[in-house]
Amino acid sequence: MNLREQMQGIIPDSLLPLVPIRFDIIGDLVVISIPPELDDYKTVIAENIVLQHGNIKNVLNKVAMLDGDDRVGRFDIILGDSTHTVHREYGYRYRLDVRTVFFTPRLSFERRRVASLVRSSEHVLIPFCGVGPFAVPAAAKGAKVVAIEKNVAACKWLAENTKLNKVEENISIILGDALKITNLIDSSFDRAIVPTPYGMHDVLDKISVLVKEGGIIHFYTFQKQHKVKDLLEEYQNSGFEVVFYRKCGNVAPEVSRWVFDLKKQ
């Protein structure tokens, strides 16, 4: 039974369609987007979530979408008193503050999938690395990881998370804009993991020059379904073999996050 169904008989039928069906669980907190029309019912919605998920200590309402260079949202606390948490995912732990960094649990399967492909001998580049959910598992496989992030807070948490997961010797953290400093990196990477922010599809060209021939790029991008066929052709014409691709979830009406595993020819 989803949250909307649980609210039947508690929230008037006229407002019931506005109740979100899904929400994100990050560590011991929940992030949900409750519209202003349901302001009078925010607390009862939050209490129901806590009742259903006993480990939840804080419920946050996202009142503004990702914004600014740091790609962070704006939240009001409905229940609890903190936006800090420790998120556990496939044996790894990530400390973070959702008010200062971007983190989505919706890519957990992808992070596990990609980590399973990383080999200990590899040199891996991860721009837009955030607090480390792609970087830490790759480093734990024994790969040497260069992680780039321009959000100062995210870099702070990343440094802490490398120690928390005992992989600090395998990760080099670079504070800076991945699009501006890639030309300063003197290296040829075996693999690049690129969780591209929304609206930055053209970053592929700048990252691919740092990957050696035969290397793999896991490229995440936001696209409409009907454009995927053209993208596959574009990548092939640009010197890549598309070895795998899949939809990684919807983010807006008709827009989904996609991953393309590209082998550089």
Residue pairs with C-beta under 8 A, 6 or more apart in sequence:
2 21
2 22
3 19
3 20
3 21
3 22
3 23
3 45
3 48
3 49
4 16
4 17
4 19
4 20
4 21
6 48
6 52
7 16
7 19
7 41
7 44
7 45
7 48
8 16
10 41
10 44
10 48
11 19
11 38
11 41
11 44
11 45
15 37
15 38
15 41
18 35
18 37
18 38
19 34
19 38
19 45
20 32
20 33
20 34
23 30
23 31
23 32
23 33
23 49
24 30
24 31
24 32
24 104
24 105
24 106
25 53
25 56
25 105
26 85
26 87
26 96
26 98
26 103
26 105
27 85
27 86
27 87
27 88
27 96
28 55
28 56
28 57
28 58
28 85
28 86
29 56
29 57
29 58
29 59
29 60
29 80
29 82
29 83
29 85
29 98
30 46
30 49
30 53
30 56
30 58
30 59
30 60
31 60
31 62
31 73
31 75
31 98
32 45
32 46
32 49
32 59
32 60
32 61
32 62
33 61
33 62
34 41
34 42
34 45
34 61
34 78
38 45
42 61
42 78
43 78
43 79
45 78
46 59
46 78
46 79
47 79
49 56
49 59
50 56
50 59
50 79
57 80
57 82
58 77
58 79
58 80
58 81
58 82
58 83
58 85
59 77
59 78
59 79
59 80
60 75
60 76
60 77
60 78
60 80
60 83
60 98
61 75
61 76
61 77
61 78
62 73
62 74
62 75
63 74
63 75
63 76
64 73
64 74
65 73
66 72
66 73
66 102
66 198
67 73
67 74
69 150
69 151
70 100
70 101
70 102
70 150
70 151
70 153
70 154
71 102
71 151
71 197
72 98
72 99
72 100
72 101
72 102
72 151
73 98
73 102
74 99
75 83
75 98
75 99
77 83
83 97
83 98
83 99
84 95
84 96
84 97
85 95
85 96
85 97
85 98
86 93
86 94
86 95
87 93
87 94
87 96
87 103
87 105
88 94
89 105
89 108
89 111
89 133
90 108
90 111
90 112
90 115
90 137
92 133
92 136
92 137
92 140
92 165
93 161
93 164
93 165
94 103
94 131
94 132
94 133
94 136
94 157
94 161
94 164
95 131
95 157
95 160
95 161
95 164
96 103
96 131
96 157
97 153
97 157
100 151
100 153
100 154
101 130
101 131
101 151
101 153
101 154
101 157
102 130
102 151
102 154
103 130
103 131
103 133
106 248
106 249
107 133
107 195
107 220
107 248
107 257
108 133
110 220
110 248
110 259
111 133
111 134
111 137
112 137
114 134
114 137
114 138
114 193
114 218
115 134
115 137
115 138
115 140
115 141
117 191
117 216
118 124
118 137
118 138
118 141
118 143
118 191
119 141
119 142
119 143
119 190
120 141
120 142
120 143
121 142
121 143
121 190
122 138
122 143
122 144
122 189
122 190
122 191
123 143
123 144
123 146
123 187
123 188
123 189
123 190
123 191
124 138
124 143
124 144
124 145
124 146
124 189
124 190
124 191
124 192
124 193
125 145
125 146
125 148
125 185
125 187
125 189
125 191
125 192
125 193
125 207
125 210
125 211
126 134
126 135
126 138
126 145
126 146
126 147
126 148
126 192
126 193
126 194
126 195
127 148
127 149
127 178
127 182
127 192
127 194
127 203
127 207
128 148
128 149
128 178
128 194
128 195
128 196
128 197
129 135
129 147
129 148
129 149
129 154
129 158
129 195
130 149
130 151
130 154
130 158
130 195
131 154
131 157
131 158
131 161
132 147
132 157
132 158
132 161
132 162
132 165
132 171
134 193
134 195
135 145
135 147
135 158
135 162
135 171
136 161
136 162
136 165
136 167
136 171
138 145
138 193
139 145
139 162
139 165
139 167
139 170
139 171
140 165
140 167
140 170
142 170
143 170
143 191
144 170
144 172
145 170
145 171
145 172
146 171
146 172
146 174
146 185
146 187
146 189
147 158
147 171
147 172
147 173
147 174
148 174
148 176
148 178
148 181
148 182
149 155
149 158
149 173
149 174
149 175
149 178
150 175
150 176
150 177
150 178
152 175
155 173
155 175
158 171
158 173
159 168
159 173
162 168
162 171
162 173
174 181
174 185
178 203
178 206
178 207
179 200
179 203
179 206
182 206
182 207
182 209
182 210
185 210
187 210
188 210
188 211
188 212
188 215
189 210
189 211
189 212
189 215
190 211
190 212
190 215
190 216
191 211
191 215
191 216
191 217
191 218
192 207
192 208
192 210
192 211
192 215
192 216
192 217
192 218
193 218
194 203
194 204
194 207
194 217
194 218
194 219
194 220
195 220
196 203
196 204
196 219
196 220
196 221
196 222
198 222
198 251
199 222
201 221
201 222
201 223
204 217
204 219
204 221
204 262
207 217
207 219
208 217
208 240
208 262
208 264
211 217
211 264
212 264
213 264
213 265
214 263
214 264
215 263
215 264
216 243
216 261
216 262
216 263
216 264
217 240
217 260
217 261
217 262
217 264
218 259
218 260
218 261
218 262
219 259
219 260
219 261
219 262
220 248
220 257
220 258
220 259
221 231
221 257
221 258
221 260
222 251
222 252
222 255
222 256
222 257
222 258
223 231
223 255
223 256
223 258
224 254
224 255
224 256
225 247
225 254
225 256
228 245
228 258
231 258
231 260
232 242
232 245
232 260
235 242
235 260
235 262
236 242
239 264
239 265
240 262
240 263
240 264
240 265
241 262
241 263
241 265
242 260
242 261
242 262
243 261
243 262
243 263
244 259
244 260
244 261
245 258
245 259
245 260
245 261
246 258
246 259
247 256
247 257
247 258
248 256
248 257
248 258
248 259
249 256
249 257
250 256
250 257
251 257
